[in-house]
Amino acid sequence: MLVENRYLKYFSFLLSTIFIVYVIYLIISSFFIVKNQFIDIGDATYVNQVRTNDYTIKLANYLTKDCALNKVCEVQSMLDFVTAIPYKINESIARSAKQVVDQNFGDCDDKSNLLISMLKVKGYEAYFVLVPKHIFVIVNMEEKLGNKKALYVNDKRFYILESTAENSKIAFPLKYNFNEIEAIVDPFVNKKLIINSLEYK
């Protein structure tokens, strides 16, 4: 009888320990989810839903399969796919790439999440630009696109990609003043870029 009680105590202690470890794991996981998804922008908080998972990789590879490593073709093909998705305001937080495609609608947050996720898995350097009530994507491309204007961030050339304008092209015109740019964000590390110089030329 005494032996059984001792085993029951050990078993209870073991279960309690496992439970405590699991709770600690959940707390730590939640911290990293928040750290990697939420970023404070002035008086607001931006929630990203960027993904570099199998779904995004397959989608990006499928959309660029006929581009033969032509960077302009790749970026425009992914942009065309995203701009063809109907624009509709999403009242909740931004959704993942798969949700946007499956549900076939999205607002600027949703569509920008989808676009930048595909750019990332194809190896492009791209960032979110947050302006009042809107978000767009900028992408670094090695080749200069004729006389098209670009946003130079810290002397590096980035072309604007507007995910909400149907049939929009690479190097969409900048519609905002520099003082309206609230932040340029790398959503994959969830950090604002430190901007030393900014030009549009």
C-alpha positions in Angstrom: 0.0 0.0 0.0 2.8 2.4 0.9 4.7 1.5 -2.3 1.5 2.3 -4.4 1.2 5.7 -2.6 4.8 6.5 -3.4 4.3 5.6 -7.1 1.2 7.8 -7.2 3.1 10.7 -5.7 5.9 10.3 -8.3 3.4 10.0 -11.1 1.5 13.1 -9.9 4.8 15.0 -9.6 5.8 13.9 -13.1 2.4 15.0 -14.6 2.7 18.4 -12.8 6.2 18.9 -14.1 5.1 18.1 -17.7 2.2 20.5 -17.3 4.4 23.3 -16.1 6.9 22.8 -18.8 4.1 22.8 -21.4 2.7 26.1 -20.0 6.2 27.7 -20.1 6.5 26.5 -23.7 3.2 28.1 -24.7 4.1 31.4 -23.0 7.5 31.5 -24.9 5.9 30.5 -28.2 3.3 33.2 -27.8 6.0 35.8 -27.1 7.8 34.9 -30.4 4.5 34.9 -32.3 3.7 38.4 -31.0 7.3 39.5 -31.6 7.3 38.3 -35.2 3.8 39.5 -36.1 3.1 42.8 -34.4 5.0 46.0 -34.8 4.2 49.4 -33.3 4.0 52.2 -35.9 3.4 55.5 -34.1 -0.1 55.3 -32.5 -1.0 52.1 -34.4 0.1 48.4 -34.4 0.6 46.6 -37.7 0.0 42.8 -37.9 1.8 40.9 -40.6 0.9 37.5 -41.9 3.9 36.9 -44.2 4.6 33.2 -45.0 7.6 31.4 -46.5 5.9 28.0 -46.4 5.4 25.2 -49.0 2.2 26.8 -50.3 3.9 30.2 -51.0 6.9 28.5 -52.6 4.8 26.4 -54.9 2.6 29.3 -55.9 5.6 31.6 -56.6 7.3 28.9 -58.6 4.2 28.2 -60.6 3.6 31.9 -61.4 7.2 32.4 -62.6 7.7 29.1 -64.4 7.8 30.7 -67.8 10.1 33.6 -67.0 13.4 31.8 -67.5 15.0 33.7 -64.6 14.0 37.0 -66.1 13.6 39.2 -63.0 11.2 41.7 -64.5 9.0 38.8 -65.8 9.1 37.1 -62.4 8.1 40.2 -60.4 5.5 41.3 -62.9 4.0 37.8 -63.0 3.6 37.7 -59.2 2.3 41.3 -59.2 -0.3 40.5 -61.9 -1.6 37.5 -60.0 -2.0 39.6 -56.8 -3.6 42.6 -58.5 -6.2 40.3 -60.2 -7.5 39.3 -56.8 -10.5 41.5 -56.1 -10.0 44.3 -53.7 -12.3 44.1 -50.7 -11.8 45.7 -47.2 -11.0 43.1 -44.6 -12.4 44.2 -41.3 -10.2 41.8 -39.2 -6.4 41.4 -39.0 -4.5 40.7 -42.2 -4.7 37.2 -43.6 -2.2 34.7 -44.8 -1.3 34.1 -48.5 -3.4 30.9 -48.7 -6.4 32.6 -47.1 -6.3 35.5 -49.6 -6.0 33.1 -52.6 -8.6 30.6 -51.3 -11.2 33.4 -50.5 -10.3 35.4 -53.6 -10.3 38.9 -52.0 -8.2 41.1 -50.0 -7.3 44.7 -49.0 -3.9 46.3 -49.1 -2.6 44.4 -46.0 -3.8 41.0 -47.3 -2.5 41.5 -50.8 0.8 43.0 -49.8 1.4 40.0 -47.4 0.8 37.6 -50.3 3.0 39.6 -52.7 6.0 40.1 -50.4 5.8 36.4 -49.3 6.2 35.3 -52.9 9.0 37.8 -53.5 10.8 36.6 -50.4 10.7 32.9 -51.4 12.1 33.9 -54.9 15.0 35.6 -53.2 14.1 39.3 -53.7 14.9 42.0 -51.1 11.5 43.6 -50.5 9.9 45.7 -47.7 6.6 47.1 -46.7 6.1 50.8 -46.8 3.4 52.0 -44.3 1.6 55.3 -45.1 -1.6 56.7 -43.6 -4.4 54.0 -44.1 -2.3 52.1 -46.7 0.6 49.8 -47.3 2.6 49.0 -50.4 5.6 46.9 -51.3 9.0 48.0 -52.6 11.4 45.6 -54.3 15.1 45.9 -55.1 16.0 44.9 -58.6 19.5 44.8 -60.1 18.6 46.3 -63.4 17.4 49.8 -64.0 14.0 49.9 -65.7 14.6 52.5 -68.3 13.5 56.0 -67.1 11.0 54.6 -64.5 11.3 56.3 -61.1 12.4 54.4 -58.1 12.5 55.0 -54.3 16.1 55.1 -53.2 16.3 54.0 -49.6 19.8 54.6 -48.1 21.0 55.0 -51.7 19.6 51.6 -52.8 17.1 51.4 -55.6 13.6 50.0 -54.9 10.7 49.9 -57.3 7.2 50.4 -55.9 4.6 47.6 -56.3 1.0 48.5 -55.8 -1.0 45.4 -55.0 -4.4 47.0 -55.0 -4.3 48.7 -58.4 -5.6 46.4 -61.1 -3.1 45.7 -63.9 -0.5 47.9 -62.2 3.1 47.6 -63.3 6.5 47.6 -61.6 7.5 51.1 -60.6 4.0 52.4 -59.7 4.2 56.1 -59.1 4.7 57.3 -55.5 1.5 58.9 -54.4 2.7 60.1 -51.0 5.1 62.7 -49.6 8.1 61.5 -47.7 6.6 62.9 -44.4 3.7 60.6 -44.9 5.9 57.5 -44.8 5.3 56.2 -41.3 7.8 53.3 -41.6 9.6 51.0 -44.0 9.4 47.5 -42.5 11.1 44.2 -43.0 8.2 41.9 -42.0 10.3 38.8 -41.9 12.3 40.1 -38.9 9.5 42.5 -37.9 11.8 45.6 -37.7 11.6 49.1 -39.1 14.5 50.1 -41.3 16.7 52.9 -40.1 16.4 55.4 -42.9 19.5 57.6 -43.4 18.5 58.9 -46.9 15.3 58.7 -48.9 14.9 59.9 -52.5 12.4 59.4 -55.3 14.0 59.8 -58.7 
